[in-house]
Amino acid sequence: MENLQVKDNETYVDCTFGAGGYSGAILKKANCNLYAFDRDESVKKFADGFAEKFPNHFHFINEKFSNLKNSLKERNIEKVDGVVLDLGVSSMQLDQEDRGFSFNSNAKLDMRMDRSKGISAFEVVNYESEKELARIIRDFGEENKSRLIAKKIVEKREEKEIVTALELAQIVRGVYGKYNPKKIDPATKTFQAIRIFVNDELGELRLVLDDVLDVLKSGGRLLVVSFHSLEDSYVKRFFRENSGYNDRSTSRYDPVNLLNENKKYRLSVPVNKAIMPSETEIENNIRSRSSRLRVAIRN
């Protein structure tokens, strides 16, 4: 909230509504207008509550955030003052056992944020080739045991289909042997990889960031919270490319400014490093421990 600088009569977009944590904080901060996106139809019950509590100020759009620009244009919104993206799976989705996001869920594997479209995690785990599984787990999970995990998955599914999230988690844990339950679960990277693949999360991120540059007013703010290095690296690179950071000399021995005076850079980045959660925040919300916040301002 400190970085978003919410003001009365301005317009903001919460690209990842979830259960409405960010939306609620924004609407309580100022007498402003908010458009909230979420492709998960199950969040509509939360959105309906917000519409009642903040009539004429809260607007829910049940769409992928990659449709940001067109969806706003359909509502006669050309420019906004701030955009927030809290990437990845929401706490609400993790806590819903039937979604198959949680390691210990006995529900059928799914992991789709929009359960009406696309292939599910069940189909990926049971029908993709061993080579493709290894690629998915390596590329989207940055898992160094990806080939061994893929091999074990294929061996197990030859015996019987891998149906639940718990079954999949136990296969991955078996590759690692003993682990400390107080530390990050060894199944984390594999689950992350399959979820990112199923929902095309990196593709969606690329599309929405391009749209944000078009819809943000001059002085408008973009805040992105990511939870793993693939997302954060892409956001960091996008900010640097559009702020001219890569055109500056970073050597203290050769402080030459290589910025092209004829090129109009579209972003300014007030803090080049990611903002990390405090120890207090991690104590209060363990899921925040891997979060990274990056902030940019539209020129």
C-alpha positions in Angstrom: 0.0 0.0 0.0 2.9 2.3 0.7 4.2 1.8 -2.8 0.8 1.9 -4.6 -0.1 5.3 -3.1 -3.8 5.0 -3.4 -5.7 8.3 -3.8 -9.4 9.4 -4.0 -11.1 9.4 -7.4 -8.4 7.4 -9.0 -8.7 4.0 -10.8 -6.9 0.8 -9.9 -6.7 -2.7 -11.2 -6.2 -5.8 -9.0 -5.2 -8.4 -11.6 -5.4 -11.4 -9.2 -8.5 -10.9 -7.0 -8.5 -14.3 -5.2 -10.4 -13.8 -2.0 -10.0 -10.0 -2.3 -7.1 -9.2 0.1 -5.6 -6.6 -2.1 -8.9 -5.2 -3.3 -10.1 -4.8 0.2 -7.0 -2.9 1.3 -7.2 -0.6 -1.7 -10.9 0.2 -1.4 -10.6 0.9 2.4 -7.6 3.2 1.7 -9.4 5.8 -0.5 -12.7 6.6 -2.3 -11.5 5.2 -5.6 -12.6 2.8 -8.4 -11.3 -0.7 -8.6 -11.5 -3.3 -11.4 -10.6 -6.8 -10.2 -9.7 -9.7 -12.5 -9.8 -13.4 -11.8 -10.3 -16.3 -14.2 -11.4 -18.6 -11.3 -15.1 -18.6 -11.3 -15.2 -19.9 -7.7 -14.1 -16.4 -6.4 -17.4 -14.8 -7.6 -18.8 -15.4 -4.1 -16.2 -13.1 -2.7 -16.6 -10.6 -5.5 -20.4 -10.4 -4.9 -19.7 -9.4 -1.3 -17.3 -6.6 -2.4 -19.9 -5.4 -4.9 -22.4 -5.1 -2.0 -19.9 -3.4 0.3 -18.5 -1.0 -2.2 -21.3 -0.3 -4.7 -20.2 1.8 -7.8 -16.6 1.4 -6.7 -15.8 -2.3 -7.2 -16.1 -4.0 -10.6 -15.3 -7.7 -11.0 -14.2 -9.2 -14.3 -14.2 -13.0 -14.6 -11.4 -13.1 -17.2 -7.7 -13.9 -17.5 -5.6 -10.9 -16.7 -3.9 -11.3 -20.1 -7.2 -9.7 -21.4 -6.6 -6.6 -19.3 -6.5 -4.0 -22.0 -9.5 -5.2 -24.1 -11.6 -5.9 -21.0 -11.1 -2.4 -19.7 -11.7 -0.9 -23.1 -15.0 -2.7 -23.3 -15.9 -0.8 -20.1 -14.7 2.5 -21.5 -11.6 2.5 -19.3 -8.6 3.7 -21.3 -6.1 4.6 -18.5 -5.7 3.6 -14.9 -3.6 4.9 -12.0 -2.2 1.7 -10.6 -2.0 -2.1 -11.3 -1.3 -4.9 -8.8 -0.3 -8.5 -9.7 0.0 -11.1 -6.9 1.2 -14.0 -9.1 0.8 -17.7 -8.7 -1.8 -19.7 -6.8 -3.9 -18.0 -4.1 -4.1 -19.1 -0.5 -7.8 -19.7 -1.1 -7.0 -22.1 -3.9 -4.4 -23.9 -1.8 -6.9 -24.4 1.0 -9.6 -25.8 -1.3 -8.8 -29.6 -1.3 -10.8 -30.3 -4.4 -8.5 -28.1 -6.5 -5.6 -30.5 -6.2 -3.0 -27.7 -5.5 -2.2 -28.8 -2.0 0.4 -31.6 -1.4 -1.8 -33.5 1.0 -5.0 -33.3 -0.9 -6.9 -36.6 -1.6 -8.9 -34.9 -4.3 -8.2 -35.6 -8.0 -5.3 -33.7 -9.4 -6.4 -30.6 -11.3 -4.5 -27.4 -10.6 -6.4 -25.4 -13.2 -7.2 -21.8 -12.2 -10.1 -22.0 -14.6 -11.5 -25.5 -14.4 -13.7 -25.1 -17.5 -10.7 -24.9 -19.9 -7.5 -26.6 -20.7 -5.8 -29.8 -19.6 -5.6 -30.7 -15.9 -2.6 -31.8 -13.8 -4.0 -35.3 -13.8 -3.7 -35.5 -17.6 -0.2 -34.1 -17.6 1.0 -36.5 -14.9 -0.6 -39.6 -16.4 -0.3 -39.0 -20.2 2.8 -36.9 -21.0 5.9 -38.7 -22.0 8.8 -39.2 -19.5 10.9 -36.8 -21.6 8.2 -34.1 -21.6 7.5 -34.5 -17.9 11.3 -34.1 -17.1 11.3 -30.9 -19.3 8.3 -29.4 -17.6 9.6 -30.1 -14.1 13.1 -28.8 -15.1 12.0 -25.7 -17.0 9.1 -24.5 -14.9 10.2 -25.9 -11.5 14.0 -25.5 -11.7 14.2 -28.9 -10.2 17.6 -30.6 -10.4 16.1 -34.1 -9.9 13.6 -33.6 -12.8 14.7 -36.7 -14.8 14.6 -39.0 -11.8 11.2 -37.6 -10.7 9.8 -38.1 -14.2 11.1 -41.6 -14.3 9.5 -42.4 -11.0 6.2 -40.9 -12.1 6.1 -43.0 -15.2 7.0 -46.2 -13.2 4.2 -45.6 -10.8 1.5 -44.7 -13.4 2.3 -48.0 -15.2 1.1 -49.8 -12.1 -2.0 -47.6 -11.8 -3.1 -44.0 -12.5 -1.8 -41.3 -10.2 -5.0 -39.7 -9.1 -4.5 -37.4 -6.1 -2.1 -34.6 -5.2 -1.0 -36.7 -2.2 0.0 -39.6 -4.4 2.1 -37.3 -6.6 3.7 -35.6 -3.6 4.7 -39.0 -2.1 6.3 -40.1 -5.3 8.5 -36.9 -5.3 9.2 -37.2 -1.6 10.4 -40.7 -2.2 13.0 -39.5 -4.7 14.4 -37.3 -1.9 14.1 -39.8 0.9 13.9 -38.4 4.4 13.0 -34.7 4.7 12.3 -32.2 7.4 8.5 -31.4 7.5 9.4 -28.0 9.0 11.3 -27.1 5.9 10.1 -26.5 2.3 8.4 -29.7 1.0 10.6 -31.5 -1.6 7.5 -31.7 -3.8 7.2 -27.9 -4.0 9.1 -27.5 -7.3 7.4 -30.3 -9.1 3.9 -29.0 -8.1 4.9 -25.5 -9.1 6.2 -26.7 -12.5 3.0 -28.6 -13.3 0.8 -25.8 -12.1 2.7 -23.2 -14.2 2.5 -25.4 -17.3 -1.2 -26.2 -16.9 -2.1 -22.5 -16.5 0.5 -21.1 -18.9 1.4 -18.7 -16.2 4.5 -17.3 -17.8 2.8 -16.7 -21.1 0.0 -14.9 -19.2 2.5 -12.8 -17.4 4.2 -11.7 -20.6 0.9 -10.6 -22.1 -0.3 -8.7 -19.1 2.9 -6.7 -18.6 2.7 -5.5 -22.2 -0.9 -4.5 -21.7 -0.1 -2.7 -18.4 2.3 -0.3 -20.2 -0.6 0.7 -22.5 -3.2 1.3 -19.8 -1.1 3.0 -17.1 -1.3 6.8 -16.9 1.9 8.8 -16.7 2.9 8.5 -13.0 0.8 5.3 -12.6 2.3 2.5 -10.6 2.8 -1.2 -11.3 3.4 -3.6 -8.4 4.2 -7.2 -8.9 4.5 -9.8 -6.2 6.1 -13.1 -7.3 6.9 -16.3 -5.5 9.5 -18.0 -7.5 12.6 -17.1 -9.5 11.2 -17.7 -13.0 8.4 -15.1 -12.5 10.7 -12.7 -10.6 13.5 -12.9 -13.2 11.0 -12.1 -16.0 9.6 -9.2 -14.2 13.0 -7.9 -13.3 14.1 -8.1 -16.9 11.0 -6.5 -18.2 11.5 -3.5 -15.8 15.1 -3.1 -16.7 14.4 -3.3 -20.5 11.7 -0.7 -20.2 13.5 1.7 -17.9 16.8 1.8 -19.8 18.6 0.1 -17.0 20.4 -2.2 -19.5 21.6 0.9 -21.4 23.5 2.3 -18.4 27.0 1.5 -17.4 27.1 -0.3 -14.1 30.9 0.0 -13.6 32.1 2.5 -11.1 35.4 2.7 -13.0 33.6 3.5 -16.3 30.6 5.6 -15.3 29.4 6.2 -18.9 25.8 6.9 -19.4 24.8 4.9 -22.5 21.1 6.0 -22.4 19.8 6.9 -25.8 18.5 10.4 -25.5 16.1 9.9 -28.5 14.6 6.7 -26.9 11.6 7.2 -24.6 11.8 4.8 -21.8 8.4 3.8 -20.5 9.2 3.0 -16.9 11.1 4.3 -14.0 12.1 1.8 -11.2 12.4 3.6 -7.8 13.9 0.5 -6.1 16.1 -1.7 -8.3 16.1 -4.6 -5.8 13.1 -6.7 -4.9 11.4 -5.8 -1.6 11.4 -8.8 0.7 8.9 -9.6 3.5 9.9 -8.7 7.0 10.5 -11.3 9.7 7.3 -10.3 11.4 5.3 -10.8 8.2 6.8 -14.3 7.7 6.0 -15.2 11.3 2.4 -14.1 10.8 2.1 -15.6 7.3 4.5 -18.4 6.5 3.4 -18.4 2.8 4.9 -15.0 2.4 8.5 -16.2 3.0 9.3 -16.6 -0.7 7.5 -13.5 -2.0 9.3 -10.7 -3.8 7.7 -7.3 -4.5 8.9 -5.1 -7.5 7.7 -1.6 -8.2 7.8 0.5 -11.4 6.3 3.9 -12.4 5.0 4.7 -15.8 6.9 7.6 -17.4 
